[in-house]
Structures are given as C-alpha cells and as structure tokens.
Amino acid sequence: MTDQSGLPSIVHDHNQERKRFMATESGIALTGEIAERINSALENRKPLTVSYVGLDNRPHMSLRGSVHVYAVDQLAIWVRHSQGGIVDAIGSNPAIGLLYRDADSRTTYVVSGRARVAGDESIRRAVFDASPKVEQDHDPERLGVAVLIDVDEVKGGTVGGAQVSMTR
C-alpha cells in the first residue's frame, strides 16, 4: 500500500515496520514511518531543525518547514534566499545535520548527510512543488533554491517502538 508520493503507507504491525526500515543498496531507506513523519513535520507543527557550519566557521541551526523526502536516500529543502546563510555555507562545507523530534510520541530521528544546491530547473520545480503550501506562499516568485541532501546516516526511533540505525 502506498500514499500519494508513492512511498509505503504506515502499517502498525511492528514486524512490518522493522522490515520497512531495512536499508537499500545505499544503506539508507527513508520510507514508511520515517518518510511520513518528515513529510508531514510542518503540518504536525514539528519542523525539522537543520544544522550546518557557516562561513564564519561556527555552527548554525534553523527550523525548516520545507524538508521532505526526495528519494529513498535523499532529502530536499526549498531555501527561500538563494544567497547567504545555508546556501553559501554548503558550497564550502556540505556537511549538514537534521533533527526531527516529536515529544508527544517520544520519536526522534537524527540525520546527517551532504548538501548541495540543485541547479537543474526540473529538480528546483519538483522540490518547490513538494514543499508545504505555507512555505511556497513565502516565495511566490520562486526566487529560492532547491537543496538536495544525500543522507549518510539516520539514527533514532520511537521509545518502545521501531528503532533505526542506517549508514551509507
């Protein structure tokens, strides 16, 4: 069973959930509950925290409502400002971290990977279109950029539920 994005729908059978977290050839599988939680994070008032090292060589963090699963081993972010901040930083140091936290369900996912600005117009369009409408409304002229993240590691899970530990 799949949802509109073609990703597997959530099944509450814990054995099925564990199978769903089995890694792909890359070692990463952003499917099932992980994909559902990330893709609906803003709607559920749980935007992801993104961290990176700025050009000032200091850590920076920001909440990003447009984070979503782009492929089974990639995340995407629509960044409204095409210069400065995270965009300039990943040009020098692509290392990036993301934190998903749902205190109510006691679910946490810690993600690390390598980010880059996608120059291809079809990718830009796909990332913008997959972002929540509220995020799109902040950039109606689509002046921002699409950032793709090749996920290298995912750790976490729900207390008393499925746990994940995936590494590329």
C-alpha positions in Angstrom: 0.0 0.0 0.0 1.4 3.4 -1.0 0.5 7.0 -0.4 0.3 9.9 -2.9 4.1 10.2 -3.0 4.5 6.5 -3.9 6.1 5.8 -0.6 4.8 3.0 1.6 2.0 3.9 3.9 2.3 3.4 7.6 1.5 -0.1 8.9 1.2 -0.5 12.7 2.5 -4.1 12.7 5.9 -3.8 14.4 7.4 -6.7 12.4 6.3 -5.0 9.2 7.7 -1.7 10.5 11.1 -3.3 11.1 11.2 -4.7 7.6 10.3 -1.3 6.2 13.5 0.2 7.8 15.8 -2.3 6.1 18.5 -0.4 4.2 18.6 -0.1 0.4 21.8 -0.6 -1.6 23.0 2.8 -0.4 22.4 1.7 3.2 19.6 4.3 3.7 15.9 3.8 3.3 13.8 6.9 4.0 10.4 5.1 3.8 7.5 4.2 6.0 7.2 6.0 9.3 10.3 8.0 8.8 9.1 9.4 5.4 5.6 10.0 6.8 6.9 11.9 9.8 9.4 14.0 7.8 6.9 14.8 5.0 4.2 15.9 7.5 6.5 17.6 10.0 5.4 21.1 9.4 1.7 20.2 9.1 2.1 18.5 12.5 3.9 21.5 14.0 7.2 19.7 14.3 9.5 21.3 11.7 13.0 19.8 11.4 16.0 21.6 12.9 18.8 21.9 10.3 22.4 22.5 11.4 25.4 23.4 9.3 28.7 25.2 9.7 28.6 28.7 8.4 31.3 30.7 6.5 32.2 32.1 9.9 33.2 28.6 10.9 30.6 28.5 13.6 27.6 26.1 14.0 24.2 27.4 12.8 20.7 26.0 13.3 17.4 26.9 11.8 13.9 25.4 11.7 13.0 24.3 8.1 9.4 23.6 7.2 10.1 22.6 3.6 12.2 19.5 4.4 10.8 16.4 2.7 11.9 13.0 1.3 13.1 13.5 -2.3 14.3 9.9 -2.8 14.8 6.8 -0.6 18.3 8.1 0.3 17.8 11.9 -0.2 16.1 14.8 1.5 15.2 18.1 -0.1 14.7 21.6 1.2 13.4 24.7 -0.5 15.5 27.7 0.7 13.8 31.0 0.0 17.0 33.0 -0.2 19.4 32.0 -2.9 22.4 33.6 -1.3 23.8 33.8 2.2 23.3 31.5 5.1 22.9 27.8 4.4 23.3 28.2 0.6 26.8 29.8 0.9 27.8 27.5 3.7 27.2 24.2 1.9 29.3 25.5 -1.0 32.3 25.4 1.3 31.3 22.6 3.7 28.4 20.3 2.5 28.1 18.6 5.9 24.6 19.0 7.3 22.6 17.6 10.2 18.9 17.4 10.7 16.8 16.7 13.8 13.2 15.5 13.9 11.6 15.4 17.3 8.0 14.6 18.3 7.9 14.9 22.1 4.3 13.6 22.3 5.2 10.2 20.7 8.8 10.3 22.0 10.1 9.9 18.5 13.5 11.3 17.4 15.4 10.9 14.2 18.9 12.3 13.8 20.1 12.6 10.2 23.4 13.6 8.7 24.5 14.0 5.1 26.0 16.1 2.4 24.0 19.0 0.9 24.3 20.8 -2.4 22.3 23.3 -4.4 20.4 21.7 -7.3 20.8 23.7 -10.5 18.5 21.7 -12.7 15.2 23.5 -13.2 13.1 20.3 -13.1 14.6 19.5 -9.7 14.0 23.0 -8.5 10.4 22.8 -9.6 9.9 19.4 -8.0 11.4 20.5 -4.7 9.3 23.7 -4.6 6.1 21.8 -5.6 6.6 19.2 -2.9 7.1 21.8 -0.2 4.1 22.7 2.0 1.9 25.4 0.6 2.6 27.7 3.5 6.3 27.5 2.6 5.5 28.1 -1.1 3.5 31.2 -0.2 6.6 32.7 1.4 8.3 32.6 -2.1 5.6 33.1 -4.7 8.1 34.2 -7.4 10.2 31.0 -6.7 13.4 33.0 -6.2 14.8 30.5 -3.8 16.9 27.4 -4.5 16.5 23.6 -4.1 18.9 22.0 -1.7 19.4 18.2 -2.0 20.8 16.2 0.8 22.5 12.8 0.3 21.7 11.1 3.6 24.7 9.3 5.1 23.2 8.3 8.4 19.9 8.0 10.2 19.5 7.0 13.9 16.6 7.1 16.2 13.1 5.9 16.5 10.2 5.8 19.0 10.6 4.8 22.6 9.1 1.3 22.9 8.7 1.1 19.1 10.8 0.7 16.0 14.4 1.8 16.1 16.6 2.7 13.2 20.3 2.8 12.6 21.2 3.2 8.9 24.6 4.3 7.5 25.6 4.8 3.9 
